[in-house]
């Protein structure tokens, strides 16, 4: 077994004992001048089981992310993150707060797609993001970002990303923007309305749009355009809305991707999802930085949540037959003290690509430790 896996298992096994005597996990240090230094982690262990022979059942680590960070409220924040499961750098940046907003330089998430671009991987309602989010989301890139929250009920984000990321997995440049309006934002009552867009120019002049069936421990995509050549630019856009009412959360997004080509016809795809969740133990999700986080359990035995999502994506356009897919996902989440979380998803998927239909049932489980 790899050393990093043994380390993660040790953390999972020791955490209830090592951290049981304090209200705040001792992974951070506070100093008199207001500076905070610490370690954050996300460890997720998944199992995926499929009803069809097209997929192989799998059980393994989904994420083993460790972040070293430093911050002083209202002055600066810095982070260095690494996922030992995918062997990839994540969220490596330096930020500064000024009188005209917050600036950040480094590698971080691109903003189109609320599930992917704004929500922490540890706080997702379902194990994986929707079909539409997977198909459209660009990923992390190296760039410079500006955020402004000086207007009441509004938040603005502008970013420019350069030609590479720290994992050398992307090549091109992207300009992106996001705006969020909160007509209501009072404790456990939130209305969230957002609009985002980006324009990417890839050096290799290619694009590929695809999505996994809302689990990650498989390389198979039921919808996939294959490689599109002669792509001059890729434009993405998203509309997002959410309503938090005590223990209830309703959320929806509509996402589009346009690939402008100088060979053949332009290509367009779109998708959406609608989801709802209910914390039957009465807690409410946290809303911070224009995204929703996990609830804090009010009881020693934790908090229980039920969730339902419908998502759809259409990757067919002209001669490009990437396929169509729609999924129903039923989820149950058990939030435990000290950063532990157990999740179960039942996914019923329907797909049609070039006349071939694959309609699996999927059972997925996750054990998570986040601190």
N, C-alpha and C positions, 0 to 999 in steps of 0.2 A: 504494500500500500504506500502511496506517495507520502512524503513527509508533510505536505500541506494538508492532506486529508486527515492524517493523524492529529495534526494541530487543531483542525476544525472540530473533530470528534471530541478532543479533550476539552475545548471550550464549551461544547454543547453539554458534555457530561458534568463539568465542574461548575458551570454557571449558577445553578440553583443553590449550591452550597457556598460558593465564593462570594456571591452577591446578595445573599438572603438577609443580611443584617443591616442593610442600608436602603434608604428610599431612592437614592440615585446611584446608578451603577458606577463603581470607581474606575471609570475609563477616561476620566478627565480631571484636569487640575485647574483651579482658579487662583489668580494672583491679585495682589492688592491694587495693581494699576489697571485692573479690568481685563487683562488678557486671559484667555482660556486656551489651553492646549489639551489635546485628547486623541483618542482612538475610537473610530466607529467601525462597525462590522455588519455584514449581511451574510448569513449562512443559510442556504436553502437546500433541502434534500427532497427530491421528487421521485414519484413513481407514476408511470403512464401505462395504462392497459387498453388495448384496442380490440374491437370486435371483428375486425377483418384481417385477412392475411397480407394485406398491402403494407402493414406496419408491423414492426417488432416491438413487443413490450420492453420497457426499459425502467431501470431504477438506478439513479445516480445523483450526484450533486448537480444542482442547477446553477448556483452561485456560491462563491467563496470570496467575498469582497472585504478588503481591509482598507480603511481610510485613516490617514494621519492628518489632523487638521489643527489650525490655530485661528483665533478670532478675537477681536475687540469690538464690542457692539458700537455701531455708528462710526467705526474707523476703518477696519480691514477684516478680511477673511481669506484663508488660504487652505488648500486641500490637495493631498496626493493620494489617489486611490488606485488599487490594483485588484483585479479579479484573478485569483489563483486557479479557478476552474477553467476559464477561457484563455488564461495567460495574456491578459490585455490590460493596458492602462485605462483608468476611468476617472473622470472628473479631477484633472490636474490643473489647478488654476490659482491665480492670485487676484483678489478683489479689493476695491477701495471705495468707501462711501464719501461723497463730496456734497456740496451744497446744490449741485445740479443733477444728482442721482448717483446710482451705484454703477461702477465700472468693473468689468471682470475680463481678465486676459488668461488664455490657456485653452484646455480641452474640456468641453462640456456639451450638454445636449442641445440639439437644434430645436427650435420652438414649435414647429408645426405638429400638432397631435397632442392633446391634453393628457391622454393616458401615458404616452411615451415621453413627451418632451417636458412635462411639468410634474408628473406624479413620481414619487420615489418608488424604486423597485420593491422596497419592503412594504409599501402601503397599498398595493394593488388589491382591489376587491376580488378579482379572479386571479388564477395562477398566471395567466398570460394576457397580454393585451388583445384587443379585438382584431378581426381579419383586416378591417380598414386601416387600423393603426399600423399593423405590421406592413401592409402594402405600401403605405405612403411615408411613414416615418423615415427620416434620413439618417439618424444615428448621431453619434458624437463627432464633433469636428474641432479643430484648432481655430480659435478666433478671438475677436474682441466684442464685448457686449456692453450695452448701456440699458439700465432699468430706471424708470422714474415712477415714483408713487406720490409725488407732491400734490397732485390734484385729488380732491375728495372723491372717493368711490372709483377712481380710475387707476390703472396700472399700464405702463407702456414698456415695450422691450424692442430694441433694435440690435442687430448683430451682423457682423461680417466674418465669414469663416474662410480661411486660406486653403492652400492646395494640398495639405496633408494632415493626417491625424498622427497621434503618437504611436499607433500600431501599424502605420503605413498601409491602412486598409481603404483609403479613399484618396482620390486625386481630383481636385477641382476647386472652385470657389463658390460660395453661396452668400447671398444677402437675404436676411430674414427679418420679420417683424411680427409682433403679437400685441394685441390690445385687449384688456379685460375691463369690464364694467360691472360693478356690484350695486345695483339699485337697493339691495338689502344686504347688510353684513353686520348682524347684531348677535354675537354669541353663537347660539345653536340655530339661528335663522339666517340663511345665506341664499342669495340668488346670484348666480355666476353666469355672465354672458361674455363670450370671447370670439375673437377673429384673429387668424394667423395666416401668413403667406410667406413663401420663399421662392427664390430663383437661383438655380444651381447650373453652373457650367462645368462639365466634366472634361478633364484632359483627354480621356480615352474615347470620348464621343459615343458612349454606350449607356444604356439603361436596362434595368431588369426589375420587373414588378412581380412579387410573389408573396405568399403567406403560408405559414404553418397552420394546422387545424386547431389553433388556440391551446396547444401544448408545445413544449420545446424539446423534449427528449426524442425527437425524430428529425431526420434531414428531409423527409418527404413533404413536398408541397402539392396539395391537390389543385391549386391554381398557380400558374406560372407563365409569364409571357416568353420566357427564354430571353436571350440577349438581343436587345434592339440596337441596331447600328445606325450611324449617321445622325446621332442625337446632338443637336446644337445646344439645347438648354432644357432643363426640367423645372417646371413650375408646380409648386404645391400650394394648397390652400385648405383651410379648415374653419368650420363654424362649430362652436362648442357652447353648451348650455348645461347648467346644473342647478338643482334646488335642494338645499339641506333644510329639513324641518325636524328638529330634534333627532330622534333615532332613524328617521327616514332620509334616504338620499336617492334622488333621481338624476340621471346624467345621460347626455347624448352628444354625439358628434357626427358631422358630415365632412368627409375628406375627399379631395380630388387630386389627381396627378396628371399633368400634361407634359408629354415629351415632344418637343418641336424638333423635327428631323429635316435634314437636307437630302436624305435618301428615302424614297417612298413617302407614304402619308404620315402626317402627324398622328400621335397616339394619345388617347385619353382614357383614364380609368377613374372609378369612384367607388365609394363605399360608406357605410355608416354603422352605427350601433346605438341601441337604446338599452339602458340598464337601470335597475332599481335595487335597493338594498334596505333591510330593516334590522336594526339592532333590537331584538326582542327583550334584552335585559335593560333597555332604556338609555344607554349611553348615546353620545353623539360623536360623529367624526370631527376631527379638528380641521380647520380651514386656515391655511397659512401660506404666504407667498403664492396666492392664486391657485392653490391646489389642495386637495383633500388628503389628510393623513389618517392613520389608524386611530381608533378610539382608545382611551385609557380605561381599562376595566375598573368598575366601581366595587367589585366584589373580589374576595380572595381567590375564588375559583375561576374568575375570568368573565368575559363577555361573549355572547353568542349572536351571530349574524346570519341571516339568510339573504341570498342575492339571486337575481335572474337577469340574464342579458340575451338580447337578440342582435346578431351582427350579420352583415352581408357585404359582399364585394363583387364587382363586375370588372373583369380584366379583358373582356372581349371588345375589340374595336377594329372594324374593317377587316383586313387580312390577318391581324394579330388575334389569335384565339387563345388567350390566357386562361379562360374559363370563368365560371361563376360559382360562388359558394355562399351558403348561408348556414349559420349555426345558432342553436339554442344552448345556453350554458346555465346550469343550476349550480349554485355554490353555497357551501356552508363554511363559515369561518368561526374559529374558537380562539379568542384573544386571551392569552394568559399573562399574568404578571411577569416582570423582568424581561420583557422583550420577546417572549415566546408566542408563536402563532401556529395553529394547525388549520389547514385548508383542505377541502374536498370539493372537486368539480365533477359533474356529469355533463358531457358535451354530446349533443346529437348534431352531426354535421351532414349536409347534403352538398354535393358538388357535381358539376357537369363541365367537362373540358373536352372539346372536340368530339362530342357524342359519347364520351365514356363517363359513366356516373360511378362515383365511389362515395358511399354514405355510411361512414363509421359511427359507432357509439364509442365514446372514450371515457374512461374513468381515471381521474388524476388525483393524487394526494401530495401534500407538501408539509414538511415540518420546517419551521423557520425560527432562527434566532437573530434578532436585530437589536443593536445597542449603539 
